[in-house]
């Protein structure tokens, strides 16, 4: 009978999957990889990278030790059906040259990396190396050889008694930086001199609740604590248009790809949704509600508008506001409301943040509930989808930002770097960073699945209400409750 210590890591993965009655395809979808990769893990022919180890531990609710992983893990060859082929059960890099797996950067171990087509095996002398590789120091070159051995040996299926030499010409797969490109040190603390624009309207309130970029990133619409929706021409730092609204307080604004601007307002328990066709100054359509509206969002194809407010129901309307397409109601909210609603990148799903501390995901046009997230301890202020639609980041008055699986509701990561209520979050268009705006007077930029602290904006003496990337990810708009909007470079 096998003891637990004798069970290899790949068998632990297979057993945990079978225990949950999942197919390999089910595991792949939850981890964001392919069924072929899961098959290779379970056969032992490929070792999960550090990134996927973390996701496997989260998925199966186990530690790395409980799943059988250790720093000395090796790749195990599956048994071949051809008796003429002799293979060892495992091949390890020589101990005097081996690096601990956790010392190898995650980016150096992409999944399913094939042996390079231009590799040179068994040559008596190495080929001429390009200039960049000539400048690599011996420890860096040794690391690259070790990684190549660990990944390539399982693919080639070579006997352990043979001696091999691996030479890798320079290619785009290389992660070694030339000396002229030093590794950036985080966290970055951008000085005020890097600020691109400061948008302040001296005639209205500069309490900024939310912002929306035009599709070409030339204009920015701001929802503020006044009865005027302001649209800025960013490069000129000037107001392009100022739209009067029905009510005093503008809670949210959304800009469609076809240049329709939607804003929702609230005053004395009533609300309104108004639409403008930019650059026209007169609202084209207005819809009044008997409760305060707090959020509005255009669908990615510009066909629908989702609205929410001081009500337990999210409504989806067509673009002309003459037909209610669908609705979703959280009956448990009672007198509480829904602070934010947003479409998934494909337009198939909607997600909302609620005052009871939950977040909901459902089929947008049918109202069919998909998942309810219970990770927060109190009111959820804001949320945003990852560009690949697999994860959502939400923020709360509990002073945390949490990344979770949009299909299962499992928490993937909790960020606790800020000391006040988190007012707003946004996911960068390329999926690389998350921005969180807080009542502790800071905006922090961090990595979605590791929580690595990337950059800090802290030159504010007021609450930061929102931080929102431009559609191309090159700029970041930061709105406060007193000092208007600042535009900063959006890449790090």
Kinemage of the C-alpha trace (Angstrom):
@kinemage 1
@onewidth
@group {chain A} dominant
@subgroup {mainchain}
@vectorlist {calphas} color= white
{ca unk a 1} P 0.000 0.000 0.000
{ca unk a 2} L 1.378 3.407 -0.957
{ca unk a 3} L 1.934 5.986 1.718
{ca unk a 4} L 1.055 9.627 1.109
{ca unk a 5} L 4.745 10.519 0.810
{ca unk a 6} L 5.133 7.977 -1.984
{ca unk a 7} L 2.390 9.445 -4.159
{ca unk a 8} L 3.865 11.734 -6.872
{ca unk a 9} L 2.506 15.219 -7.463
{ca unk a 10} L 0.861 14.291 -10.765
{ca unk a 11} L -1.198 11.568 -9.058
{ca unk a 12} L -2.380 14.073 -6.431
{ca unk a 13} L -3.659 16.354 -9.217
{ca unk a 14} L -5.500 13.467 -10.880
{ca unk a 15} L -7.051 12.286 -7.592
{ca unk a 16} L -8.258 15.775 -6.640
{ca unk a 17} L -9.886 16.164 -10.060
{ca unk a 18} L -11.613 12.768 -9.878
{ca unk a 19} L -12.780 13.437 -6.304
{ca unk a 20} L -14.727 16.440 -7.619
{ca unk a 21} L -16.090 14.469 -10.582
{ca unk a 22} L -14.423 16.895 -13.018
{ca unk a 23} L -13.155 16.193 -16.496
{ca unk a 24} L -9.729 17.402 -17.557
{ca unk a 25} L -11.546 19.974 -19.685
{ca unk a 26} L -13.323 21.283 -16.554
{ca unk a 27} L -10.003 21.808 -14.759
{ca unk a 28} L -8.512 23.492 -17.830
{ca unk a 29} L -11.398 25.973 -18.081
{ca unk a 30} L -11.115 26.894 -14.407
{ca unk a 31} L -7.361 27.456 -14.655
{ca unk a 32} L -7.334 29.248 -17.999
{ca unk a 33} L -5.305 26.629 -19.872
{ca unk a 34} L -5.959 23.716 -22.276
{ca unk a 35} L -7.055 20.097 -21.636
{ca unk a 36} L -3.813 18.940 -23.293
{ca unk a 37} L -1.809 20.765 -20.613
{ca unk a 38} L -3.820 19.114 -17.815
{ca unk a 39} L -3.260 15.714 -19.453
{ca unk a 40} L 0.487 16.323 -19.501
{ca unk a 41} L 0.459 17.346 -15.835
{ca unk a 42} L -1.428 14.214 -14.806
{ca unk a 43} L 0.896 11.976 -16.821
{ca unk a 44} L 3.903 13.623 -15.176
{ca unk a 45} L 5.525 14.638 -18.461
{ca unk a 46} L 5.207 18.376 -17.736
{ca unk a 47} L 5.658 20.168 -14.423
{ca unk a 48} L 3.223 23.045 -13.694
{ca unk a 49} L 4.912 26.442 -13.501
{ca unk a 50} L 4.852 28.437 -10.256
{ca unk a 51} L 1.894 30.433 -11.604
{ca unk a 52} L -0.211 27.327 -12.279
{ca unk a 53} L 0.870 25.723 -8.995
{ca unk a 54} L -0.696 28.686 -7.215
{ca unk a 55} L -3.889 28.343 -9.265
{ca unk a 56} L -4.026 24.570 -8.656
{ca unk a 57} L -3.681 25.139 -4.907
{ca unk a 58} L -6.509 27.692 -5.014
{ca unk a 59} L -8.734 25.462 -7.148
{ca unk a 60} L -8.284 22.341 -4.996
{ca unk a 61} L -8.024 24.296 -1.703
{ca unk a 62} L -4.735 22.600 -0.850
{ca unk a 63} L -1.206 23.778 -0.080
{ca unk a 64} L 1.712 22.945 -2.382
{ca unk a 65} L 2.895 20.344 0.133
{ca unk a 66} L -0.553 18.728 0.258
{ca unk a 67} L -0.508 18.438 -3.543
{ca unk a 68} L 2.899 16.770 -3.401
{ca unk a 69} L 4.951 19.628 -4.861
{ca unk a 70} L 8.482 20.289 -3.635
{ca unk a 71} L 11.582 22.131 -4.817
{ca unk a 72} L 13.088 18.842 -5.996
{ca unk a 73} L 10.220 17.882 -8.305
{ca unk a 74} L 11.233 16.273 -11.565
{ca unk a 75} L 9.494 15.536 -14.830
{ca unk a 76} L 8.260 11.936 -14.983
{ca unk a 77} L 8.063 10.246 -18.368
{ca unk a 78} L 4.856 8.367 -19.174
{ca unk a 79} L 5.314 4.654 -19.911
{ca unk a 80} L 5.845 4.067 -23.623
{ca unk a 81} L 3.974 1.333 -25.468
{ca unk a 82} L 7.035 0.598 -27.628
{ca unk a 83} L 9.292 -1.915 -25.739
{ca unk a 84} L 12.201 -1.042 -28.004
{ca unk a 85} L 12.365 2.459 -26.542
{ca unk a 86} L 14.117 2.575 -23.176
{ca unk a 87} L 13.373 5.546 -20.936
{ca unk a 88} L 14.218 6.371 -17.359
{ca unk a 89} L 11.372 7.092 -14.970
{ca unk a 90} L 12.825 10.517 -14.286
{ca unk a 91} L 15.696 12.719 -15.347
{ca unk a 92} L 17.156 15.423 -13.155
{ca unk a 93} L 19.608 18.180 -13.904
{ca unk a 94} L 22.975 17.558 -12.175
{ca unk a 95} L 22.758 18.713 -8.561
{ca unk a 96} L 25.798 20.966 -8.815
{ca unk a 97} L 24.114 22.933 -11.613
{ca unk a 98} L 20.435 22.690 -10.690
{ca unk a 99} L 18.501 25.764 -9.603
{ca unk a 100} L 15.571 25.570 -7.153
{ca unk a 101} L 12.329 25.793 -9.097
{ca unk a 102} L 11.116 28.730 -7.010
{ca unk a 103} L 14.269 30.654 -8.005
{ca unk a 104} L 13.317 30.527 -11.678
{ca unk a 105} L 11.069 33.448 -12.755
{ca unk a 106} L 7.547 32.421 -13.714
{ca unk a 107} L 7.989 34.064 -17.101
{ca unk a 108} L 10.924 31.722 -17.779
{ca unk a 109} L 8.700 28.646 -17.629
{ca unk a 110} L 5.783 29.118 -20.057
{ca unk a 111} L 3.455 26.166 -20.344
{ca unk a 112} L 3.971 23.705 -23.235
{ca unk a 113} L 7.242 25.272 -24.359
{ca unk a 114} L 8.482 23.118 -27.265
{ca unk a 115} L 12.144 22.432 -27.875
{ca unk a 116} L 13.440 25.292 -30.043
{ca unk a 117} L 13.671 24.356 -33.691
{ca unk a 118} L 17.120 25.928 -33.926
{ca unk a 119} L 18.615 24.036 -30.927
{ca unk a 120} L 22.012 22.403 -31.402
{ca unk a 121} L 22.444 19.018 -29.712
{ca unk a 122} L 25.705 17.105 -29.425
{ca unk a 123} L 27.894 19.526 -31.392
{ca unk a 124} L 31.605 19.463 -30.633
{ca unk a 125} L 31.714 23.259 -30.525
{ca unk a 126} L 28.982 25.828 -30.003
{ca unk a 127} L 27.634 27.912 -32.882
{ca unk a 128} L 28.454 31.594 -33.093
{ca unk a 129} L 26.194 33.458 -30.654
{ca unk a 130} L 24.552 36.832 -31.408
{ca unk a 131} L 25.907 39.926 -29.695
{ca unk a 132} L 23.234 39.992 -26.981
{ca unk a 133} L 24.066 36.477 -25.836
{ca unk a 134} L 27.783 37.188 -25.816
{ca unk a 135} L 27.155 39.755 -23.097
{ca unk a 136} L 25.299 37.300 -20.819
{ca unk a 137} L 27.171 36.566 -17.602
{ca unk a 138} L 28.017 32.919 -16.771
{ca unk a 139} L 25.329 32.514 -14.036
{ca unk a 140} L 22.645 33.710 -16.447
{ca unk a 141} L 23.848 31.362 -19.174
{ca unk a 142} L 23.945 28.482 -16.670
{ca unk a 143} L 20.353 29.190 -15.660
{ca unk a 144} L 19.203 29.083 -19.249
{ca unk a 145} L 20.951 25.743 -19.799
{ca unk a 146} L 19.313 24.277 -16.694
{ca unk a 147} L 15.827 25.372 -17.756
{ca unk a 148} L 16.394 23.999 -21.243
{ca unk a 149} L 17.444 20.654 -19.781
{ca unk a 150} L 14.433 20.359 -17.492
{ca unk a 151} L 11.952 21.196 -20.247
{ca unk a 152} L 13.668 19.573 -23.199
{ca unk a 153} L 14.604 16.259 -21.673
{ca unk a 154} L 11.028 15.086 -21.273
{ca unk a 155} L 10.196 16.046 -24.839
{ca unk a 156} L 13.217 14.298 -26.376
{ca unk a 157} L 12.965 11.187 -24.174
{ca unk a 158} L 16.735 10.660 -23.962
{ca unk a 159} L 18.479 8.142 -21.707
{ca unk a 160} L 19.968 9.500 -18.485
{ca unk a 161} L 23.353 7.932 -19.215
{ca unk a 162} L 23.940 10.058 -22.306
{ca unk a 163} L 25.735 13.400 -22.235
{ca unk a 164} L 24.062 16.371 -23.917
{ca unk a 165} L 25.002 19.944 -24.638
{ca unk a 166} L 22.243 22.494 -25.290
{ca unk a 167} L 22.954 25.754 -27.095
{ca unk a 168} L 20.229 28.337 -27.593
{ca unk a 169} L 20.675 31.138 -30.134
{ca unk a 170} L 19.099 34.471 -29.208
{ca unk a 171} L 15.353 34.558 -29.856
{ca unk a 172} L 12.206 36.351 -28.744
{ca unk a 173} L 11.732 33.549 -26.209
{ca unk a 174} L 14.739 34.755 -24.209
{ca unk a 175} L 13.879 36.499 -20.939
{ca unk a 176} L 17.419 37.714 -20.182
{ca unk a 177} L 17.672 41.508 -20.334
{ca unk a 178} L 20.634 43.110 -22.112
{ca unk a 179} L 22.792 45.302 -19.849
{ca unk a 180} L 21.223 48.427 -21.388
{ca unk a 181} L 17.768 47.429 -20.039
{ca unk a 182} L 18.003 47.216 -16.236
{ca unk a 183} L 15.231 45.435 -14.366
{ca unk a 184} L 12.733 48.036 -13.041
{ca unk a 185} L 12.475 48.386 -9.284
{ca unk a 186} L 9.026 48.412 -7.749
{ca unk a 187} L 7.099 50.128 -6.375
{ca unk a 188} L 7.362 53.123 -8.660
{ca unk a 189} L 6.494 56.522 -7.216
{ca unk a 190} L 5.803 58.799 -10.209
{ca unk a 191} L 6.807 62.425 -9.505
{ca unk a 192} L 4.399 65.280 -10.224
{ca unk a 193} L 6.504 66.200 -13.244
{ca unk a 194} L 5.180 63.077 -15.008
{ca unk a 195} L 1.548 64.179 -14.704
{ca unk a 196} L 0.135 64.768 -18.183
{ca unk a 197} L -2.978 66.858 -17.447
{ca unk a 198} L -4.971 68.336 -14.566
{ca unk a 199} L -8.640 68.954 -15.398
{ca unk a 200} L -10.377 71.367 -13.012
{ca unk a 201} L -13.653 73.193 -13.740
{ca unk a 202} L -13.811 76.333 -11.606
{ca unk a 203} L -17.553 76.771 -12.297
{ca unk a 204} L -18.825 73.413 -11.011
{ca unk a 205} L -18.135 70.887 -8.281
{ca unk a 206} L -14.874 69.005 -8.711
{ca unk a 207} L -16.114 65.993 -6.764
{ca unk a 208} L -15.588 63.315 -9.436
{ca unk a 209} L -17.684 60.159 -8.992
{ca unk a 210} L -16.682 58.441 -12.212
{ca unk a 211} L -15.121 59.059 -15.627
{ca unk a 212} L -15.536 57.632 -19.136
{ca unk a 213} L -13.090 57.786 -22.051
{ca unk a 214} L -14.112 58.246 -25.674
{ca unk a 215} L -13.114 55.337 -27.919
{ca unk a 216} L -10.314 57.410 -29.510
{ca unk a 217} L -9.108 58.619 -26.053
{ca unk a 218} L -9.254 62.272 -27.130
{ca unk a 219} L -12.093 63.142 -24.747
{ca unk a 220} L -13.005 62.383 -21.148
{ca unk a 221} L -16.491 62.673 -19.628
{ca unk a 222} L -16.725 63.292 -15.879
{ca unk a 223} L -19.660 62.524 -13.572
{ca unk a 224} L -19.515 65.012 -10.710
{ca unk a 225} L -21.449 66.391 -7.773
{ca unk a 226} L -23.172 69.031 -9.879
{ca unk a 227} L -25.947 69.233 -12.442
{ca unk a 228} L -23.495 69.501 -15.354
{ca unk a 229} L -21.940 66.631 -17.285
{ca unk a 230} L -18.533 67.895 -18.427
{ca unk a 231} L -16.653 66.573 -21.469
{ca unk a 232} L -12.977 67.521 -21.694
{ca unk a 233} L -10.705 67.709 -24.725
{ca unk a 234} L -7.685 66.235 -23.032
{ca unk a 235} L -4.766 67.496 -25.113
{ca unk a 236} L -5.986 71.092 -24.817
{ca unk a 237} L -7.013 70.849 -21.129
{ca unk a 238} L -10.259 72.560 -22.109
{ca unk a 239} L -13.977 71.833 -21.790
{ca unk a 240} L -15.410 70.654 -25.111
{ca unk a 241} L -19.025 70.474 -23.918
{ca unk a 242} L -20.977 71.007 -20.693
{ca unk a 243} L -24.362 69.240 -20.566
{ca unk a 244} L -26.956 70.335 -17.950
{ca unk a 245} L -28.708 67.344 -16.347
{ca unk a 246} L -32.123 66.886 -14.749
{ca unk a 247} L -30.808 66.276 -11.244
{ca unk a 248} L -28.113 67.775 -9.062
{ca unk a 249} L -25.879 64.729 -8.512
{ca unk a 250} L -24.339 62.779 -11.434
{ca unk a 251} L -23.352 59.328 -10.217
{ca unk a 252} L -22.004 57.635 -13.336
{ca unk a 253} L -21.244 58.105 -17.021
{ca unk a 254} L -20.626 55.661 -19.881
{ca unk a 255} L -19.339 56.342 -23.421
{ca unk a 256} L -20.234 53.992 -26.293
{ca unk a 257} L -18.011 53.185 -29.257
{ca unk a 258} L -20.526 55.024 -31.459
{ca unk a 259} L -20.118 58.264 -29.442
{ca unk a 260} L -23.305 58.062 -27.406
{ca unk a 261} L -22.792 59.368 -23.863
{ca unk a 262} L -25.077 58.097 -21.086
{ca unk a 263} L -25.298 59.591 -17.597
{ca unk a 264} L -27.376 58.646 -14.537
{ca unk a 265} L -28.360 61.167 -11.872
{ca unk a 266} L -30.036 61.335 -8.478
{ca unk a 267} L -31.807 63.943 -6.361
{ca unk a 268} L -34.387 63.722 -3.540
{ca unk a 269} L -35.058 60.014 -4.054
{ca unk a 270} L -35.560 60.303 -7.824
{ca unk a 271} L -33.270 59.481 -10.716
{ca unk a 272} L -32.885 59.902 -14.451
{ca unk a 273} L -30.993 58.379 -17.368
{ca unk a 274} L -30.050 60.805 -20.146
{ca unk a 275} L -28.383 60.191 -23.519
{ca unk a 276} L -26.406 62.593 -25.719
{ca unk a 277} L -25.002 62.021 -29.195
{ca unk a 278} L -21.557 63.617 -28.988
{ca unk a 279} L -20.846 66.404 -29.935
{ca unk a 280} L -24.487 67.539 -29.730
{ca unk a 281} L -25.332 69.545 -26.603
{ca unk a 282} L -29.030 68.665 -26.235
{ca unk a 283} L -30.001 65.294 -24.704
{ca unk a 284} L -31.561 63.008 -27.308
{ca unk a 285} L -33.404 60.784 -24.819
{ca unk a 286} L -34.371 60.951 -21.147
{ca unk a 287} L -35.875 58.281 -18.894
{ca unk a 288} L -37.008 59.109 -15.345
{ca unk a 289} L -37.078 56.706 -12.404
{ca unk a 290} L -38.717 56.876 -8.987
{ca unk a 291} L -35.450 56.000 -7.240
{ca unk a 292} L -31.879 57.287 -7.363
{ca unk a 293} L -29.802 55.834 -10.204
{ca unk a 294} L -26.175 55.029 -9.397
{ca unk a 295} L -24.634 53.192 -12.364
{ca unk a 296} L -24.930 52.922 -16.149
{ca unk a 297} L -22.995 50.810 -18.654
{ca unk a 298} L -23.106 50.445 -22.441
{ca unk a 299} L -22.832 46.916 -23.839
{ca unk a 300} L -19.690 46.292 -25.949
{ca unk a 301} L -21.763 46.211 -29.161
{ca unk a 302} L -23.557 49.483 -28.211
{ca unk a 303} L -26.983 47.809 -28.453
{ca unk a 304} L -28.009 47.855 -24.786
{ca unk a 305} L -27.776 49.926 -21.621
{ca unk a 306} L -27.676 48.424 -18.133
{ca unk a 307} L -28.712 50.645 -15.203
{ca unk a 308} L -28.810 50.159 -11.431
{ca unk a 309} L -29.494 52.267 -8.378
{ca unk a 310} L -31.239 52.383 -5.029
{ca unk a 311} L -33.243 49.315 -5.998
{ca unk a 312} L -32.649 45.535 -5.876
{ca unk a 313} L -33.082 45.298 -9.670
{ca unk a 314} L -30.722 45.821 -12.612
{ca unk a 315} L -32.511 46.697 -15.850
{ca unk a 316} L -31.261 46.200 -19.418
{ca unk a 317} L -32.774 48.543 -22.020
{ca unk a 318} L -32.319 48.825 -25.761
{ca unk a 319} L -30.338 51.806 -27.047
{ca unk a 320} L -33.469 53.869 -27.779
{ca unk a 321} L -34.866 53.325 -24.245
{ca unk a 322} L -38.256 52.179 -25.551
{ca unk a 323} L -37.952 48.476 -24.669
{ca unk a 324} L -36.966 46.720 -21.434
{ca unk a 325} L -34.937 43.732 -22.651
{ca unk a 326} L -34.298 41.926 -19.354
{ca unk a 327} L -33.874 42.432 -15.623
{ca unk a 328} L -32.120 40.774 -12.702
{ca unk a 329} L -33.356 41.114 -9.111
{ca unk a 330} L -31.547 40.362 -5.864
{ca unk a 331} L -34.534 39.920 -3.572
{ca unk a 332} L -32.335 39.746 -0.454
{ca unk a 333} L -31.270 43.375 -0.851
{ca unk a 334} L -34.516 44.737 0.556
{ca unk a 335} L -34.063 48.496 0.936
{ca unk a 336} L -30.403 48.319 -0.093
{ca unk a 337} L -29.189 49.016 -3.608
{ca unk a 338} L -26.715 48.161 -6.361
{ca unk a 339} L -23.724 50.477 -6.589
{ca unk a 340} L -22.162 49.332 -9.868
{ca unk a 341} L -23.099 47.290 -12.944
{ca unk a 342} L -20.743 46.431 -15.797
{ca unk a 343} L -20.729 44.260 -18.929
{ca unk a 344} L -18.273 41.463 -19.605
{ca unk a 345} L -15.958 42.084 -22.599
{ca unk a 346} L -17.964 39.700 -24.803
{ca unk a 347} L -21.297 41.249 -23.828
{ca unk a 348} L -22.673 37.896 -22.705
{ca unk a 349} L -22.650 38.548 -18.951
{ca unk a 350} L -23.323 41.348 -16.498
{ca unk a 351} L -21.780 41.763 -13.056
{ca unk a 352} L -22.950 44.028 -10.252
{ca unk a 353} L -21.667 45.215 -6.865
{ca unk a 354} L -24.238 45.455 -4.074
{ca unk a 355} L -24.686 47.149 -0.714
{ca unk a 356} L -25.090 43.815 1.122
{ca unk a 357} L -21.454 42.836 0.467
{ca unk a 358} L -22.031 40.452 -2.450
{ca unk a 359} L -21.276 40.590 -6.165
{ca unk a 360} L -23.419 38.860 -8.789
{ca unk a 361} L -22.805 37.544 -12.314
{ca unk a 362} L -25.624 36.552 -14.670
{ca unk a 363} L -26.586 36.071 -18.321
{ca unk a 364} L -27.262 39.613 -19.517
{ca unk a 365} L -30.183 39.017 -21.879
{ca unk a 366} L -31.918 36.202 -19.988
{ca unk a 367} L -31.378 37.182 -16.344
{ca unk a 368} L -30.126 33.651 -15.558
{ca unk a 369} L -27.878 33.802 -12.478
{ca unk a 370} L -24.361 32.378 -12.910
{ca unk a 371} L -22.537 32.964 -9.610
{ca unk a 372} L -22.756 35.032 -6.410
{ca unk a 373} L -19.501 36.087 -4.757
{ca unk a 374} L -19.430 36.284 -0.939
{ca unk a 375} L -15.775 37.169 -0.313
{ca unk a 376} L -16.273 40.694 1.076
{ca unk a 377} L -17.318 41.566 4.618
{ca unk a 378} L -19.314 44.711 3.805
{ca unk a 379} L -20.617 46.903 0.992
{ca unk a 380} L -19.017 46.371 -2.433
{ca unk a 381} L -18.284 49.692 -4.143
{ca unk a 382} L -17.005 48.765 -7.586
{ca unk a 383} L -15.885 45.899 -9.817
{ca unk a 384} L -14.200 45.301 -13.184
{ca unk a 385} L -13.747 42.353 -15.553
{ca unk a 386} L -10.407 40.974 -16.708
{ca unk a 387} L -9.946 41.395 -20.485
{ca unk a 388} L -10.195 37.617 -21.014
{ca unk a 389} L -13.483 37.518 -19.038
{ca unk a 390} L -12.266 34.787 -16.678
{ca unk a 391} L -11.837 36.877 -13.531
{ca unk a 392} L -13.329 39.897 -11.774
{ca unk a 393} L -11.777 42.338 -9.321
{ca unk a 394} L -14.084 43.925 -6.744
{ca unk a 395} L -13.479 46.432 -3.950
{ca unk a 396} L -15.259 47.160 -0.708
{ca unk a 397} L -15.607 49.212 2.437
{ca unk a 398} L -13.772 46.314 4.143
{ca unk a 399} L -10.533 47.903 2.792
{ca unk a 400} L -9.749 45.037 0.410
{ca unk a 401} L -9.672 44.476 -3.331
{ca unk a 402} L -10.344 40.863 -4.289
{ca unk a 403} L -9.733 38.957 -7.522
{ca unk a 404} L -12.077 36.024 -8.069
{ca unk a 405} L -13.066 33.469 -10.680
{ca unk a 406} L -16.021 34.759 -12.711
{ca unk a 407} L -17.321 31.224 -13.349
{ca unk a 408} L -16.994 29.639 -9.897
{ca unk a 409} L -16.791 32.543 -7.440
{ca unk a 410} L -13.549 31.190 -5.925
{ca unk a 411} L -11.261 33.866 -4.459
{ca unk a 412} L -7.970 33.955 -6.371
{ca unk a 413} L -6.218 36.792 -4.511
{ca unk a 414} L -6.960 39.420 -1.839
{ca unk a 415} L -5.057 42.724 -1.906
{ca unk a 416} L -4.748 44.515 1.452
{ca unk a 417} L -2.275 47.254 0.604
{ca unk a 418} L -4.560 50.206 1.421
{ca unk a 419} L -5.836 51.450 4.778
{ca unk a 420} L -9.165 52.995 3.854
{ca unk a 421} L -12.344 52.059 2.020
{ca unk a 422} L -11.593 51.108 -1.582
{ca unk a 423} L -13.790 53.360 -3.709
{ca unk a 424} L -12.987 52.175 -7.227
{ca unk a 425} L -11.050 49.564 -9.214
{ca unk a 426} L -10.136 49.083 -12.854
{ca unk a 427} L -8.365 46.339 -14.815
{ca unk a 428} L -5.892 47.554 -17.452
{ca unk a 429} L -6.925 46.765 -21.062
{ca unk a 430} L -3.956 44.425 -21.555
{ca unk a 431} L -4.686 42.530 -18.325
{ca unk a 432} L -1.322 43.363 -16.739
{ca unk a 433} L -2.312 45.624 -13.827
{ca unk a 434} L -5.147 46.595 -11.509
{ca unk a 435} L -5.662 50.126 -10.176
{ca unk a 436} L -7.443 50.647 -6.848
{ca unk a 437} L -8.531 54.077 -5.577
{ca unk a 438} L -8.965 54.509 -1.841
{ca unk a 439} L -10.209 56.800 0.900
{ca unk a 440} L -6.665 56.640 2.324
{ca unk a 441} L -5.784 59.263 -0.351
{ca unk a 442} L -3.882 56.844 -2.607
{ca unk a 443} L -4.141 55.015 -5.888
{ca unk a 444} L -2.130 51.813 -6.011
{ca unk a 445} L -1.198 49.766 -9.070
{ca unk a 446} L -0.623 46.048 -8.514
{ca unk a 447} L -0.383 42.727 -10.344
{ca unk a 448} L -3.705 40.824 -10.535
{ca unk a 449} L -2.771 37.294 -9.405
{ca unk a 450} L 0.348 37.888 -7.303
{ca unk a 451} L -0.507 41.191 -5.616
{ca unk a 452} L 2.919 42.604 -6.489
{ca unk a 453} L 2.964 46.323 -5.646
{ca unk a 454} L 3.804 48.203 -8.872
{ca unk a 455} L 3.178 51.937 -8.393
{ca unk a 456} L 1.833 54.446 -5.866
{ca unk a 457} L 0.084 57.793 -6.324
{ca unk a 458} L -0.201 59.475 -2.927
{ca unk a 459} L 0.037 63.241 -3.435
{ca unk a 460} L -3.594 63.716 -2.459
{ca unk a 461} L -5.120 65.103 0.731
{ca unk a 462} L -8.637 64.002 -0.280
{ca unk a 463} L -10.474 60.754 -0.992
{ca unk a 464} L -9.705 59.265 -4.398
{ca unk a 465} L -13.010 58.166 -5.923
{ca unk a 466} L -11.993 56.550 -9.214
{ca unk a 467} L -9.051 55.443 -11.343
{ca unk a 468} L -9.743 54.448 -14.931
{ca unk a 469} L -7.478 53.468 -17.830
{ca unk a 470} L -7.904 54.821 -21.343
{ca unk a 471} L -9.139 52.274 -23.879
{ca unk a 472} L -5.591 51.671 -25.179
{ca unk a 473} L -4.051 51.520 -21.697
{ca unk a 474} L -1.614 54.393 -22.270
{ca unk a 475} L -3.210 56.831 -19.780
{ca unk a 476} L -4.753 56.624 -16.316
{ca unk a 477} L -7.418 59.103 -15.153
{ca unk a 478} L -7.610 59.668 -11.380
{ca unk a 479} L -10.648 61.465 -9.937
{ca unk a 480} L -10.937 62.804 -6.372
{ca unk a 481} L -13.744 64.226 -4.234
{ca unk a 482} L -12.371 67.768 -4.359
{ca unk a 483} L -9.596 68.341 -6.889
{ca unk a 484} L -10.961 67.274 -10.283
{ca unk a 485} L -9.170 64.771 -12.543
{ca unk a 486} L -5.491 64.097 -13.112
{ca unk a 487} L -4.207 62.230 -16.183
{ca unk a 488} L -1.038 60.147 -15.774
{ca unk a 489} L 0.935 57.768 -18.015
{ca unk a 490} L -0.749 54.377 -17.754
{ca unk a 491} L 2.164 51.986 -18.319
{ca unk a 492} L 4.924 50.890 -15.943
